[in-house]
Structures are given as C-alpha cells and as structure tokens.
C-alpha cells in the first residue's frame, strides 16, 4: 500500500464529507424543478475530488466495510458536536432538519451518481448511523429518482385547490409543495407512508368535494387552513411543522369525506 497516497486520500475524504454536508446553504430554497439540476451539478462538480478520495480509500482498505462505518461515524459525530453547541432546542431542531435535507437531496445523490463500488455501502452506513443517533428516518434516493419526482404533480387535492383559485399548474405554490414532497417527505419512511396514504384517498375526496354546490368555498377553506400555512412553514424552513399541518389536513379530510 502506498501510505502517502492513502493518507492524503483519507484526510481529503474525512474533511470533505463534512464540507459536503455543512457547507450546503438553504437546501430547501434551491430545491425546485427549475433550479435543482443546476444546483446539483454545481455541488457534484465541487465535491468530485472528495467522492474520488472516498472511493480510493475504499479500494485500498483490506476491510472496506469498516472504512464506510468510520466515515459514517465521523460525519455523525461532527454533526452532533455542531448541534450540541446550539443552545436553543428549537434552533437545534431546525439545524438538524437542514442537515437531513442536505443529505437527502445532495450528499446521497452525489455518492450514488458516481456509480462507484463504495457508493451504496457508504450511503447505507450513513443512513443507519445517522438515524440511530438522531432518531430520524432519513432515506436515500438517486438524482434520477428525485428528478422523476419532479415530473409528477402534487396531485388531487392541492392541484384542485390551486385550480379553484385560478393558479397555474406551474405556479410558485404548487412548485414549492412538490419540492417539499419529493425532497423532504419522500426522503423519510414516515413521510413516504403519509404521501402514499394521501394518494390512496385524495381522488375520492376531490370527487366528493366537486359534487357539492359550494365546492369553491371548501377549496378556499383548505387553502386558508392548511395549504397556505404549509407554504409559510416551508419558506421559514419549519419543515416538521409543515408535515404536521399536512398530516392534519389529510386526517381531517379523510374523516369528513371517507369515514
């Protein structure tokens, strides 16, 4: 083994994996169909040398699985140190949500985009270690899968509401909600289950609302009580508050139109 080359790659990987997470600015703000491809390309290009260093050490290690775990532990410990330094609980929670988002839409897709031997093993190690440490449900997805999500509509109820208010399919509000769904909700098992339930019941709900003579008033109420607050929460990076509001909407409409 070339110890000099190993040491250089090791140090580049350990420092670089921190930068790949902590240097992302406003991950939710740039996660839109119109801006994400360019943002991801810039991110991937910026950290190509780090990704190559991780793979280089992986191939030089006698037990590469231990290297993947070491990298996952290092990143998780570094995040924990940063979070522990934040005095306010609410701010710590917001910072953790930002880290989750950065991993889901930048760090994991970048590793998977390399198609390298270590990509799956490294990302799996980070997912397992991170979720255990912080009691989260962060998942991973490839860039292609995320882009595929942008092609689907934020279906049924949200679209019906926006249409009733005269908003276009590519309006700011729908694009923001779609980005939240694909970048945040679909990146966790809990969120994915919520979206799945939404798609199972939403067509029936919309059909039954449309049969009412005051359908436009019902949609206005959904907008005022649920979707408008959801949009505000996303803009303020209060992503868990948005999820709670979204869940309340699903359950309330389910009880009114399905039960």
C-alpha positions as CSV (number, residue, x, y, z in Angstrom):
1,X,0.0,0.0,0.0
2,X,1.2,3.5,-0.9
3,X,0.9,5.0,2.6
4,X,1.4,8.6,1.4
5,X,-1.4,8.3,-1.2
6,X,-3.6,6.5,1.4
7,X,-3.0,9.3,4.0
8,X,-3.8,12.1,1.5
9,X,-7.0,10.4,0.3
10,X,-8.0,9.6,3.9
11,X,-7.6,13.2,5.0
12,X,-9.4,14.5,1.9
13,X,-12.3,12.2,2.5
14,X,-12.7,12.9,6.2
15,X,-12.7,16.7,5.9
16,X,-14.6,16.6,2.6
17,X,-17.5,14.6,3.9
18,X,-18.1,17.3,6.5
19,X,-18.0,20.0,3.8
20,X,-20.4,18.1,1.7
21,X,-23.0,18.3,4.5
22,X,-22.2,21.5,6.4
23,X,-21.4,23.8,3.5
24,X,-24.8,23.5,1.8
25,X,-26.7,26.8,2.1
26,X,-30.5,26.8,2.1
27,X,-31.1,23.3,0.7
28,X,-34.9,23.7,0.6
29,X,-34.8,27.1,-1.0
30,X,-32.9,25.8,-4.1
31,X,-34.8,22.5,-4.3
32,X,-37.2,23.4,-7.2
33,X,-37.6,21.9,-10.6
34,X,-36.2,25.0,-12.3
35,X,-33.1,25.3,-10.1
36,X,-32.2,21.9,-8.7
37,X,-30.5,20.4,-11.7
38,X,-28.0,23.3,-11.9
39,X,-27.5,23.4,-8.2
40,X,-26.9,19.6,-8.0
41,X,-24.5,19.8,-11.0
42,X,-22.5,22.5,-9.2
43,X,-22.5,20.6,-6.0
44,X,-21.4,17.4,-7.7
45,X,-18.6,19.1,-9.6
46,X,-17.4,20.9,-6.4
47,X,-17.0,17.6,-4.5
48,X,-15.9,15.3,-7.2
49,X,-12.4,15.1,-5.6
50,X,-13.9,14.2,-2.2
51,X,-16.0,11.4,-3.8
52,X,-12.9,10.1,-5.6
53,X,-11.0,10.2,-2.3
54,X,-13.6,8.2,-0.5
55,X,-13.6,5.6,-3.3
56,X,-9.8,5.5,-3.4
57,X,-9.6,4.7,0.4
58,X,-12.3,2.1,0.0
59,X,-10.4,0.2,-2.7
60,X,-7.1,0.4,-0.6
61,X,-8.7,-0.9,2.6
62,X,-8.4,-4.6,3.5
63,X,-11.8,-4.3,5.2
64,X,-13.7,-1.6,3.2
65,X,-16.9,-2.0,5.3
66,X,-15.0,-0.7,8.3
67,X,-14.0,2.3,6.3
68,X,-17.6,3.0,5.4
69,X,-18.6,2.8,9.0
70,X,-15.7,5.0,10.1
71,X,-16.8,7.7,7.6
72,X,-20.4,7.4,8.8
73,X,-19.3,7.7,12.5
74,X,-17.1,10.7,11.7
75,X,-19.9,12.6,9.9
76,X,-22.4,11.8,12.6
77,X,-20.1,12.8,15.4
78,X,-19.3,16.1,13.7
79,X,-23.0,16.9,13.3
80,X,-23.6,16.0,16.9
81,X,-20.8,18.4,18.0
82,X,-22.3,21.2,16.0
83,X,-25.8,20.6,17.3
84,X,-24.7,20.3,20.9
85,X,-23.1,23.8,20.5
86,X,-26.5,25.3,19.7
87,X,-28.2,26.4,23.0
88,X,-31.8,26.7,21.8
89,X,-33.7,23.4,21.3
90,X,-35.8,24.9,18.5
91,X,-32.8,26.1,16.6
92,X,-31.1,22.7,17.1
93,X,-34.2,21.0,15.6
94,X,-34.2,23.4,12.6
95,X,-30.5,22.8,12.0
96,X,-30.9,19.0,12.1
97,X,-33.8,19.3,9.6
98,X,-31.5,21.3,7.3
99,X,-28.8,18.6,7.6
100,X,-31.4,15.9,6.8
101,X,-32.5,17.8,3.7
102,X,-28.9,18.4,2.6
103,X,-28.1,14.7,2.8
104,X,-31.3,13.6,1.1
105,X,-31.1,15.9,-2.0
106,X,-27.3,16.5,-2.3
107,X,-25.0,14.2,-0.4
108,X,-26.6,10.9,-1.0
109,X,-27.5,11.5,-4.7
110,X,-23.9,12.7,-5.3
111,X,-22.5,9.4,-4.0
112,X,-25.0,7.4,-5.9
113,X,-24.3,9.4,-9.1
114,X,-20.7,8.2,-9.1
115,X,-21.8,4.5,-9.6
116,X,-18.6,3.7,-7.6
117,X,-18.1,0.5,-5.7
118,X,-18.4,2.2,-2.4
119,X,-21.5,4.4,-3.1
120,X,-24.2,2.1,-1.8
121,X,-22.2,0.8,1.2
122,X,-21.1,4.3,2.3
123,X,-24.6,5.8,2.0
124,X,-26.2,2.8,3.7
125,X,-23.8,3.2,6.6
126,X,-24.5,6.9,7.0
127,X,-28.3,6.3,6.8
128,X,-28.2,3.7,9.5
129,X,-25.8,5.5,11.8
130,X,-27.4,8.9,11.4
131,X,-31.0,7.7,12.0
132,X,-29.9,5.7,15.1
133,X,-28.0,8.7,16.6
134,X,-30.6,11.4,15.9
135,X,-33.8,9.3,16.0
136,X,-34.7,10.4,12.4
137,X,-35.9,8.5,9.4
138,X,-33.7,9.9,6.7
139,X,-33.6,7.8,3.5
140,X,-31.7,8.0,0.3
141,X,-32.5,8.5,-3.4
142,X,-30.6,8.9,-6.6
143,X,-30.6,12.1,-8.6
144,X,-32.7,10.4,-11.3
145,X,-35.3,9.3,-8.8
146,X,-35.6,12.8,-7.4
147,X,-35.9,14.3,-10.9
148,X,-38.5,11.7,-11.7
149,X,-40.5,13.0,-8.7
150,X,-40.5,16.5,-10.2
151,X,-42.4,15.1,-13.2
152,X,-45.3,14.1,-11.0
153,X,-47.9,16.5,-9.9
154,X,-48.6,17.2,-6.3
155,X,-51.9,15.5,-7.1
156,X,-55.6,15.8,-6.5
157,X,-56.4,18.0,-3.5
158,X,-53.6,20.5,-3.8
159,X,-53.9,20.8,-7.5
160,X,-57.7,21.1,-7.3
161,X,-57.4,23.8,-4.7
162,X,-55.0,25.8,-6.8
163,X,-57.1,25.4,-9.9
164,X,-60.1,26.7,-8.0
165,X,-58.1,29.8,-7.0
166,X,-57.1,30.4,-10.7
167,X,-53.5,29.4,-10.2
168,X,-51.5,27.7,-13.0
169,X,-50.0,24.2,-12.7
170,X,-46.5,25.7,-12.5
171,X,-47.4,28.3,-10.0
172,X,-45.0,29.1,-7.2
173,X,-47.1,27.4,-4.6
174,X,-47.5,24.1,-6.4
175,X,-43.8,24.0,-7.3
176,X,-42.8,24.6,-3.7
177,X,-45.2,22.0,-2.4
178,X,-44.0,19.4,-4.9
179,X,-40.4,20.2,-4.0
180,X,-41.3,19.6,-0.3
181,X,-43.0,16.4,-1.1
182,X,-40.1,14.9,-3.2
183,X,-37.2,16.4,-1.3
184,X,-38.4,16.1,2.3
185,X,-41.4,13.9,2.8
186,X,-40.3,11.2,0.3
187,X,-36.8,11.1,1.9
188,X,-38.2,9.5,5.1
189,X,-40.1,6.3,5.6
190,X,-42.8,8.2,7.7
191,X,-43.2,10.8,5.1
192,X,-43.3,8.3,2.2
193,X,-46.1,6.4,4.1
194,X,-48.0,9.7,4.5
195,X,-47.8,10.6,0.8
196,X,-48.9,7.0,-0.1
197,X,-52.0,7.4,2.1
198,X,-52.7,10.8,0.6
199,X,-52.7,9.3,-2.9
200,X,-54.9,6.5,-1.9
201,X,-57.7,8.7,-0.5
202,X,-57.3,12.0,-2.4
203,X,-59.1,11.1,-5.6
204,X,-62.2,10.1,-3.7
205,X,-62.1,13.3,-1.6
206,X,-61.8,15.5,-4.7
207,X,-64.6,13.7,-6.4
208,X,-66.9,14.2,-3.4
209,X,-66.0,17.9,-2.9
210,X,-66.7,18.5,-6.6
211,X,-70.2,17.2,-6.2
212,X,-71.0,19.9,-3.7
213,X,-72.6,23.1,-4.8
214,X,-70.2,25.1,-2.6
215,X,-67.0,23.3,-3.8
216,X,-65.1,26.5,-4.3
217,X,-65.8,27.5,-0.7
218,X,-64.5,24.1,0.5
219,X,-61.3,24.6,-1.5
220,X,-60.9,28.1,-0.2
221,X,-61.1,26.7,3.4
222,X,-58.5,24.0,2.6
223,X,-56.2,26.7,1.2
224,X,-56.7,29.1,4.2
225,X,-56.5,26.4,6.9
226,X,-53.8,24.1,5.6
227,X,-52.0,24.8,2.3
228,X,-51.3,28.5,3.0
229,X,-49.8,27.7,6.4
230,X,-47.8,24.8,4.8
231,X,-46.3,27.1,2.3
232,X,-45.3,29.6,5.0
233,X,-43.7,26.8,7.1
234,X,-41.6,25.7,4.1
235,X,-40.5,29.2,3.4
236,X,-39.5,29.6,7.1
237,X,-37.7,26.2,7.0
238,X,-40.1,24.8,9.6
239,X,-40.3,21.5,7.7
240,X,-41.7,19.4,10.6
241,X,-44.4,22.0,11.3
242,X,-45.3,21.7,7.6
243,X,-45.6,17.9,7.9
244,X,-47.8,18.2,11.0
245,X,-50.1,20.6,9.2
246,X,-50.1,18.4,6.1
247,X,-51.0,15.4,8.3
248,X,-53.8,17.3,9.9
249,X,-55.2,18.2,6.5
250,X,-55.1,14.5,5.4
251,X,-56.8,13.2,8.5
252,X,-59.4,16.0,8.7
253,X,-60.5,15.5,5.0
254,X,-60.4,11.7,5.4
255,X,-62.7,11.9,8.4
256,X,-65.1,14.3,6.6
257,X,-65.2,12.6,3.2
258,X,-64.1,9.0,3.6
259,X,-65.2,7.8,7.1
